[in-house]
Structures are given as C-alpha cells and as structure tokens.
C-alpha cells in the first residue's frame, strides 16, 4: 500500500494531474491559441497515461500482489524476484506502467513547449507571458530532460530481472538459494539514475503551483505582479539547479 500510494501520488496525481491538467487547460487560454500545437500528440499522451494507470491498478489484483519495494524501487528488492512476494510479477507490471507513463509525460511536455514557443497570439512576446505559462514551460523542459534518464534506469532494471544481467546487482545471497550469479553491478547506479529524475521531479510538482498561485494572488489583490522579471529568472534558476543537486536525496 505504501509503495502504490507513493507511486500514484508522486507520478499519477502530482505530475500528470497537476501540470498535465492545468497545462492543457491554461496554455491555450492564456497565450491566445485556438488549441495545443498537436492535438494528436495530446491524445496519445492521454491514452498512454490511461493504459499506464490500468496496468498499475491491475497489479493490485494479481496473486503475488503489487510491487512492495518502495516507490523509489531500489535494487535489490526491485531487481531480484527471489527477494520477496512483492518482488515478483508486480514489479514487472510496475516498471511497464512507469515506462508508459514516461512516454506520456514526454509527449505532453514536447506539446506544451511547442505550443508556448510557436502559438502565442500577435503581440504577445515572451516577456508578456503570464507567470503560470512560464512555470508550465520550465516544468515541461524539466520533464523532457529528466524523464528519459528514469526510463533508461527502468529498462536496465527489467534486464536485471529477466535477462540475467548485472547492472545493479553484486554478490547477492538468498537463503535457500545461495549465491546468485550476479557480480560487478552497483545498486548506487540505480539511485543516481532515479534521483537524476527525482530531484527535478520535486520542481515538476511545485513549479506549476508556484505559477498559478502568483497569478491568483495578483488577480484577487487587484495588483500587478511584483518583480515579474525576477520571478522568471528565479524559475529558470530552479530549473538549472535542480539538475545538479540530486545527491542529497540518496
């Protein structure tokens, strides 16, 4: 329950739910576009997300149960089928679901970036964009740059689980089985790949909220945004810094 709760909360609700929902709704409205740059990519993004959700939820009903190694999926609990009941088929379903989720996020992110850069109405320069749009732009950039790294980490994890490779495993002993033929891998490698996404993920979650709050406060207090340029540079600084400080999560 803790693993599934963490996964659904961080990825499906806060990432897809917050930036996905509000980006699709607000970007065309606030930049004066008739629709997103590619409605087809938008549809694909939604259906990949839908299929991903179905796979994730259906893992609750298989005999050995869903993945139970934590939402961060650290090896060896996630890389060894012998580790526990929750390390069996549930993990493969979890990884498959997350891989589809990454595809969905990438399609959505590319769409948001293309729409903001190319479909602004006449006279709306970048320096006139509402702050939520800047926040959505930086959020999309974060996702497009960091999610593929997580996908590569998951693919290597699938290889370790099913193809006998040893990217994350080294000198593992399982009671009743003895030493497994895995050597030379490093569980820390997975942590690096995961948190290279995981730290930008923190800002993928919070940046849309920051942008929306800025606009809502400004409108309801009937005052123009204070420090508009500084706010944009702050969002940019957060975007850059989030890629170089992930180690503290480990």
C-alpha positions as CSV (number, residue, x, y, z in Angstrom):
1,X,0.0,0.0,0.0
2,X,2.8,2.4,0.8
3,X,4.6,1.7,-2.5
4,X,1.5,2.0,-4.6
5,X,0.4,5.1,-2.7
6,X,3.7,6.8,-3.2
7,X,3.9,6.0,-6.9
8,X,0.3,7.1,-7.6
9,X,0.7,10.3,-5.6
10,X,4.0,11.4,-7.0
11,X,3.6,10.5,-10.6
12,X,0.0,10.0,-11.5
13,X,-1.6,12.7,-9.4
14,X,1.0,15.4,-8.8
15,X,2.9,15.1,-12.2
16,X,0.2,14.2,-14.7
17,X,-2.7,15.6,-12.6
18,X,-1.2,19.0,-11.8
19,X,1.0,20.0,-14.7
20,X,-0.9,17.9,-17.3
21,X,-4.4,19.1,-16.4
22,X,-3.6,22.8,-15.9
23,X,-1.1,23.0,-18.8
24,X,-3.7,21.6,-21.3
25,X,-6.4,23.9,-19.9
26,X,-4.5,27.2,-19.3
27,X,-1.8,27.3,-22.0
28,X,-4.2,27.9,-25.0
29,X,-6.4,30.2,-22.9
30,X,-3.6,32.4,-21.6
31,X,-1.5,32.7,-24.8
32,X,-4.4,33.2,-27.1
33,X,-4.0,29.9,-29.1
34,X,-7.0,28.0,-30.5
35,X,-5.6,24.7,-29.3
36,X,-2.4,22.9,-28.4
37,X,0.3,22.7,-31.1
38,X,-0.5,19.0,-31.8
39,X,-3.9,17.7,-30.6
40,X,-2.8,14.3,-31.9
41,X,0.2,14.2,-29.5
42,X,-2.1,15.3,-26.8
43,X,-4.5,12.4,-27.4
44,X,-1.5,10.0,-27.5
45,X,-0.2,11.4,-24.2
46,X,-3.6,10.9,-22.6
47,X,-4.0,7.3,-23.8
48,X,-0.5,6.3,-22.8
49,X,-1.3,7.7,-19.3
50,X,-4.6,5.8,-19.3
51,X,-3.1,2.4,-20.2
52,X,-0.3,3.1,-17.7
53,X,-2.9,3.7,-14.9
54,X,-4.8,0.5,-15.9
55,X,-1.6,-1.6,-15.6
56,X,-0.6,0.0,-12.3
57,X,-4.0,-0.6,-10.7
58,X,-4.4,-4.1,-12.1
59,X,-1.2,-5.1,-10.3
60,X,-3.2,-4.9,-7.1
61,X,-5.2,-7.9,-8.1
62,X,-2.5,-10.5,-9.1
63,X,-1.8,-13.5,-6.9
64,X,1.6,-12.3,-5.6
65,X,0.3,-8.8,-5.1
66,X,1.7,-5.4,-6.3
67,X,5.2,-4.2,-6.0
68,X,6.2,-3.7,-2.4
69,X,9.8,-2.4,-2.5
70,X,9.1,1.3,-2.1
71,X,8.1,3.9,-4.7
72,X,11.8,4.6,-5.3
73,X,12.2,0.9,-6.5
74,X,15.7,0.5,-5.1
75,X,17.6,-2.8,-6.0
76,X,18.0,-5.4,-4.8
77,X,14.3,-5.6,-3.7
78,X,13.2,-4.5,-7.2
79,X,15.9,-6.3,-9.1
80,X,15.6,-9.8,-7.5
81,X,12.4,-11.9,-8.0
82,X,13.5,-14.0,-5.0
83,X,13.7,-11.1,-2.6
84,X,10.0,-11.2,-1.5
85,X,6.4,-11.8,-2.7
86,X,6.2,-8.2,-3.6
87,X,9.2,-8.5,-5.9
88,X,7.7,-10.9,-8.3
89,X,5.3,-10.1,-11.2
90,X,4.1,-6.9,-9.5
91,X,7.4,-5.3,-10.2
92,X,7.3,-6.1,-13.9
93,X,3.9,-4.6,-14.1
94,X,5.0,-1.5,-12.1
95,X,8.0,-1.0,-14.4
96,X,5.9,-1.4,-17.5
97,X,3.3,1.0,-16.2
98,X,6.0,3.6,-15.3
99,X,7.7,3.2,-18.8
100,X,4.4,4.0,-20.4
101,X,3.9,6.9,-18.0
102,X,7.3,8.4,-19.1
103,X,6.2,8.2,-22.7
104,X,3.0,10.0,-21.8
105,X,4.9,12.7,-20.0
106,X,7.4,13.3,-22.8
107,X,4.6,13.6,-25.4
108,X,2.8,16.1,-23.2
109,X,5.9,18.1,-22.4
110,X,7.0,18.4,-26.1
111,X,3.5,19.6,-26.9
112,X,3.5,22.3,-24.2
113,X,6.9,23.6,-25.2
114,X,5.9,23.8,-28.9
115,X,2.6,25.5,-28.1
116,X,4.2,28.2,-25.9
117,X,7.1,28.9,-28.2
118,X,5.2,28.9,-31.5
119,X,1.5,29.7,-31.0
120,X,1.4,32.9,-28.9
121,X,-1.1,35.4,-30.2
122,X,0.0,38.5,-32.1
123,X,1.8,41.0,-29.9
124,X,2.4,38.5,-27.0
125,X,6.2,38.4,-26.6
126,X,7.9,36.0,-24.2
127,X,8.2,38.9,-21.7
128,X,4.5,39.4,-21.7
129,X,3.6,35.8,-20.9
130,X,1.6,35.2,-17.7
131,X,3.7,33.6,-14.9
132,X,1.8,30.3,-15.0
133,X,2.8,29.8,-18.6
134,X,6.5,30.4,-17.7
135,X,6.1,27.9,-14.9
136,X,4.5,25.3,-17.3
137,X,7.3,25.9,-19.8
138,X,10.1,25.2,-17.3
139,X,8.1,22.3,-15.9
140,X,7.9,20.8,-19.4
141,X,11.6,21.4,-20.0
142,X,12.4,19.6,-16.8
143,X,10.3,16.6,-17.7
144,X,11.7,16.3,-21.2
145,X,15.3,16.4,-20.0
146,X,15.0,14.2,-16.9
147,X,12.3,11.5,-17.5
148,X,14.3,9.7,-20.3
149,X,17.0,9.0,-17.7
150,X,14.5,7.3,-15.4
151,X,13.2,5.3,-18.4
152,X,16.8,4.0,-19.1
153,X,17.1,3.1,-15.5
154,X,13.9,1.1,-15.6
155,X,14.9,-0.7,-18.8
156,X,18.2,-1.8,-17.2
157,X,16.2,-3.0,-14.1
158,X,14.0,-5.1,-16.4
159,X,17.2,-6.6,-17.9
160,X,18.5,-7.4,-14.4
161,X,15.2,-9.1,-13.5
162,X,14.6,-11.1,-16.7
163,X,17.7,-11.4,-18.8
164,X,20.4,-12.3,-16.2
165,X,22.3,-9.0,-16.5
166,X,24.0,-7.4,-13.5
167,X,23.7,-3.6,-13.8
168,X,22.5,-3.2,-10.2
169,X,23.4,-6.5,-8.5
170,X,26.6,-7.7,-7.0
171,X,27.4,-10.7,-4.7
172,X,23.7,-11.3,-3.7
173,X,22.9,-14.2,-1.4
174,X,19.4,-15.5,-1.0
175,X,18.5,-18.0,1.8
176,X,17.8,-21.4,0.4
177,X,19.3,-20.5,-3.0
178,X,22.9,-19.4,-2.1
179,X,24.9,-17.0,-4.1
180,X,23.3,-15.8,-7.3
181,X,25.5,-15.3,-10.4
182,X,25.5,-11.6,-10.3
183,X,28.6,-9.5,-9.8
184,X,30.1,-6.2,-10.8
185,X,26.9,-4.2,-10.6
186,X,26.1,-1.3,-8.3
187,X,22.8,-0.5,-6.6
188,X,24.1,3.0,-6.3
189,X,23.9,3.4,-10.1
190,X,20.1,3.0,-9.9
191,X,19.9,5.6,-7.2
192,X,21.8,8.0,-9.4
193,X,19.5,7.3,-12.4
194,X,16.4,7.5,-10.3
195,X,17.2,10.7,-8.4
196,X,18.5,12.4,-11.5
197,X,14.8,12.4,-12.3
198,X,13.7,12.5,-8.7
199,X,15.1,15.9,-7.8
200,X,13.7,17.7,-11.0
201,X,10.5,15.9,-10.2
202,X,10.2,17.9,-7.0
203,X,10.1,21.0,-9.1
204,X,7.9,19.5,-11.8
205,X,5.4,19.2,-9.0
206,X,5.9,22.6,-7.4
207,X,6.5,25.0,-10.3
208,X,3.0,24.8,-11.8
209,X,1.6,25.5,-8.3
210,X,4.0,28.5,-7.9
211,X,3.0,30.0,-11.2
212,X,-0.7,29.5,-10.5
213,X,-0.5,31.0,-7.0
214,X,1.4,34.0,-8.4
215,X,-1.4,34.7,-10.9
216,X,-4.3,34.1,-8.5
217,X,-2.9,36.3,-5.8
218,X,-2.2,39.1,-8.3
219,X,-5.7,39.0,-9.7
220,X,-7.5,38.8,-6.4
221,X,-5.5,41.5,-4.8
222,X,-6.0,43.7,-8.0
223,X,-2.3,44.5,-8.1
224,X,0.1,43.8,-11.0
225,X,2.7,41.1,-10.5
226,X,5.6,42.4,-8.4
227,X,9.1,41.5,-9.7
228,X,7.9,39.8,-12.9
229,X,11.4,39.5,-14.4
230,X,13.0,38.4,-11.1
231,X,10.3,35.7,-10.8
232,X,11.1,34.4,-14.3
233,X,14.9,34.3,-13.5
234,X,14.1,32.5,-10.2
235,X,12.1,29.9,-12.1
236,X,15.0,29.5,-14.5
237,X,17.5,29.2,-11.7
238,X,15.4,26.5,-10.0
239,X,15.2,24.6,-13.3
240,X,19.0,24.7,-13.8
241,X,19.9,24.0,-10.1
242,X,17.5,21.0,-9.8
243,X,19.8,19.0,-12.2
244,X,22.9,19.3,-10.1
245,X,21.8,18.7,-6.5
246,X,20.1,15.3,-6.6
247,X,22.7,13.6,-4.3
248,X,21.1,14.7,-1.0
249,X,18.1,12.5,-1.8
250,X,20.3,9.5,-1.7
